[in-house]
Amino acid sequence: MQHHPALEVLIQRVSCAQLEAPAPAPEQLILIQKAALRAADHHQLRSWRFLVIEGGALKTLGNLFLQARLEVTPDLSPELLQRAQSLPLRAPMIVVAIANPVADPKVPELEQLLSAGATVQNMLNAAFALGVGAIWRTGDLASNPQVCRGLGLADSESIIGFLYLGTPKGALREAPALNCEDFFKTWP
Ligand SMILES: Cc1cc2nc3c(=O)[nH]c(=O)nc-3n(C[C@H](O)[C@H](O)[C@H](O)COP(=O)(O)O)c2cc1C
């Protein structure tokens, strides 16, 4: 059956944890950003925003991670501190996806968070279509108050993901083959 090549991207997309320079080129990043902004969005509340971090700013983020770890565990081992500091250096670019839900009589907060999640999935799909490696990460530092403050989040905002972007190191793995029948049942 003939189908649009976009479907191949949706069906075959995989994450890529091993990333290296170069970061997405500016014209690639714009396409990834445009894809994010096409997330389904009840009442177009646009309850999301993003921070693009690259170059030396990744080190600044690493220092923020280090400080956040120290605040919680002042006697953390040098190895674990070093690990926290180097987390953002696993890619040449990170897009921090932030949900900023607002009070709305028709759109509950959960729906706004789902829309924010859809922005990240759209970016994953766009990155894959462009041959840009990407992985959505969170970890406990995503909800760490010091990290959130350091990145300038308001109290009502939350980090829903660190999208690591870069050039895949080596070949991407195959998408796992799941059986649709295991997840989709005819009702009733
Ligand atoms: C909200 C969210 C948070 C995630 N956080 C992490 C993470 O911190 N570390 C990680 O290795 N994978 C994390 N993942 C999983 C990866 O992004 C990825 O989806 C998973 O490795 C499966 O790979 P695939 O996307 O190729 O199927 C997260 C996924 C989601 C949806």
PDBQT file of the ligand as one rigid body, heavy atoms in Angstrom, charges set to zero:
ROOT
HETATM    1  C1  LIG A 201       8.837  11.763  29.899  1.00  0.00    +0.000 C 
HETATM    2  C2  LIG A 201       9.985  10.870  29.534  1.00  0.00    +0.000 A 
HETATM    3  C3  LIG A 201      11.161  10.918  30.255  1.00  0.00    +0.000 A 
HETATM    4  C4  LIG A 201      12.238  10.108  29.949  1.00  0.00    +0.000 A 
HETATM    5  N1  LIG A 201      13.385  10.188  30.673  1.00  0.00    +0.000 NA
HETATM    6  C5  LIG A 201      14.440   9.427  30.349  1.00  0.00    +0.000 A 
HETATM    7  C6  LIG A 201      15.662   9.554  31.044  1.00  0.00    +0.000 A 
HETATM    8  O1  LIG A 201      15.810  10.371  31.950  1.00  0.00    +0.000 OA
HETATM    9  N2  LIG A 201      16.686   8.750  30.678  1.00  0.00    +0.000 N 
HETATM   10  C7  LIG A 201      16.560   7.832  29.661  1.00  0.00    +0.000 A 
HETATM   11  O2  LIG A 201      17.530   7.136  29.370  1.00  0.00    +0.000 OA
HETATM   12  N3  LIG A 201      15.413   7.705  28.969  1.00  0.00    +0.000 NA
HETATM   13  C8  LIG A 201      14.362   8.480  29.284  1.00  0.00    +0.000 A 
HETATM   14  N4  LIG A 201      13.188   8.355  28.585  1.00  0.00    +0.000 N 
HETATM   15  C9  LIG A 201      13.060   7.311  27.551  1.00  0.00    +0.000 C 
HETATM   16  C10 LIG A 201      13.714   7.678  26.248  1.00  0.00    +0.000 C 
HETATM   17  O3  LIG A 201      13.420   9.013  25.869  1.00  0.00    +0.000 OA
HETATM   18  C11 LIG A 201      13.242   6.741  25.104  1.00  0.00    +0.000 C 
HETATM   19  O4  LIG A 201      11.895   6.968  24.799  1.00  0.00    +0.000 OA
HETATM   20  C12 LIG A 201      13.425   5.280  25.450  1.00  0.00    +0.000 C 
HETATM   21  O5  LIG A 201      14.780   5.059  25.650  1.00  0.00    +0.000 OA
HETATM   22  C13 LIG A 201      12.891   4.345  24.356  1.00  0.00    +0.000 C 
HETATM   23  O6  LIG A 201      13.540   4.603  23.152  1.00  0.00    +0.000 OA
HETATM   24  P1  LIG A 201      12.713   4.863  21.815  1.00  0.00    +0.000 P 
HETATM   25  O7  LIG A 201      12.176   6.266  21.929  1.00  0.00    +0.000 OA
HETATM   26  O8  LIG A 201      13.731   4.697  20.748  1.00  0.00    +0.000 OA
HETATM   27  O9  LIG A 201      11.649   3.833  21.767  1.00  0.00    +0.000 OA
HETATM   28  C14 LIG A 201      12.114   9.190  28.873  1.00  0.00    +0.000 A 
HETATM   29  C15 LIG A 201      10.922   9.162  28.123  1.00  0.00    +0.000 A 
HETATM   30  C16 LIG A 201       9.875   9.988  28.442  1.00  0.00    +0.000 A 
HETATM   31  C17 LIG A 201       8.616   9.940  27.613  1.00  0.00    +0.000 C 
ENDROOT
TORSDOF 0
